[in-house]
Amino acid sequence: MKLLRVGEPGAETPVVMDEDGTAYDLTGLTADIDGAFLASGGTERVREALAAGTLPVVDPDGLRVGPPVARPGKVVCIGLNYRDHAEETGAAVPERPVVFMKDPSTVVGPYDRVLIPRGSVKTDWEVELAVVIGREARYLDGPDAARECIAGYAISNDVSEREFQLELSGQWDLGKSCETFNPLGPWLVTPDEAGDPQSLGLRLAVNGESRQNGHTENMVFGVAYLVWYLSQYMVLRPGDVINTGTPAGVALGLPGTPYLREGDTVELSIDGLGTQRQTFRNA
């Protein structure tokens, strides 16, 4: 099952797509796809309504696609979670997950324009598997328990300004939380349809040229482990997003590769989770 939100920012309509690609309006079931919807068993209500055939068909073609989850409470990110990415940046493969936070207001739609910050010379790309939390995760007993807390998966572009991130501050926040720096979507794909999160290929191209071509089987720390691990240090609540790291192929790790500039386009895809495409503009 694929959940999405279509319409102008702040006025998106919640929609579900079935296995045949037919889209149905969910406004009779919920005002939005958000933490409250996920916490109250919203995905099961949608599944029941689909089976009952009670949802009205809607045509989303031509409408803007927003992020599939509205107003995430927090965006938690995992750094250096692919061995090849750690190696290309000259960093040691971490023994424990590298955790940082990203301003949740950075989350935008998968096809929205992304703004290059004023003064930026090193705006970079990162295709990532995003995990959306559907049930509170607090001091979970282990990775197996974590699987029950996952509402679904989506594509995330963890856009990063490397000078801001690595040269202007002792922490990464400055380079990670710039305006529009987290396109998310197009869909929230439920675990039953997404399948094994450690069996997904990730790809990213800049202006049509392949830059990243990785696989989630190469994560240092898998999805279930990450949810369990984070739950030992913070409460994960429905609607929260976890960006699980990026494979090799970022500009930071490719000497001579240009960083993003006005007019550049970035296209991202993950097996079964759809495709994103953004054009970058100066702020």
VENCOR-V697481 format. One line per field, one symbol per residue. ss: DSSP state (H for helix, E for strand, - for the rest). phi: phi as a letter, one per 40 degrees, with the letter a starting at -180 (. if undefined). burial: b if it has 24 or more other ideal C-beta (glycine too) atoms within 12 Angstrom, else e. A space follows every 50 residues. Layout:
ss: ???
phi: ???
burial: ???
This chain:
ss: -EEEEE------EEEEE-----EEE---------HHHHH--HHHHHHHHH HH----E-------EE--------EEEEE--EHHHHHH---------EEE EE-HHHEE-----EEE------EE--EEEEEEE---E-----HHHHHHHE EEEEEEEE-EEHHHHH------HHHH-----EEE---EE-HHHH------ EEEEEE--EEEEEEEHHHE---HHHHHHHHH----E----EEE------- HHH-----------EEEEEE---EEEEEEEEE-
phi: .bbabbhcdgbcbcbbbcccgcbbcbccbacacadcccccgccccccccc ccgccccbbcdgccbcccbcfdcabbbbcfcbdccccccgbccccbdcba bbdccccbccbccbccccgcbbcbbacacbbbcbadbafccidccccccc cibacbbccabccccbbbacbcddcbbcdgcadbhcbbccdcccgcccbb cbaabbfgbcbbabacccccbcdcccccccccbaccbdgcbbcchbcchc cdcbdgccccbdgcbbbbabdgbgbbabbcbcc
burial: bbbbbbbeeeebbbbbbeeeeebbbbbebbebbbbebbbeebbebbeebb eeeebeebebeeebbbbbbbbbbbbbbbbbbbbbbbebbeeebeeebbbb bbbbebbbbbbbbbbbbeebebbbbbbbbbbbbbbbbeebeebeebbebb bbbbbbbbbbbbebbeeeeeebebbbbbbbbbbbbbbbbbbebbeebbeb bbbbbbeeeebbebbbebbbbbbbbbbbbbbeeeebbbbbbbbbbbbbbb bbbeeeeebbeeebbbbbbbbbbbbbbbbbeee
